[in-house]
Amino acid sequence: MSTSVAKYELRKIAYLNLRSKFIVFHLFLYENEHSKFEFRKKYLQIQ
């Protein structure tokens, strides 16, 4: 009984860890795209 609970807990932790990495990755991509857009806007204003 205790081993299956431990396995479940480990799986849950692994899943949450993966999900958080996935979220961080997407936030990073979003920020990157957003900053490129802002840069382009500023660059065009200077022109």
Rosetta blueprint (number, residue, H / E / L):
1 M L
2 S H
3 T H
4 S H
5 V H
6 A H
7 K H
8 Y H
9 E H
10 L H
11 R H
12 K H
13 I H
14 A H
15 Y H
16 L H
17 N H
18 L H
19 R H
20 S H
21 K H
22 F H
23 I H
24 V H
25 F H
26 H H
27 L H
28 F H
29 L H
30 Y H
31 E H
32 N H
33 E H
34 H H
35 S H
36 K H
37 F H
38 E H
39 F H
40 R H
41 K H
42 K H
43 Y H
44 L H
45 Q H
46 I H
47 Q L
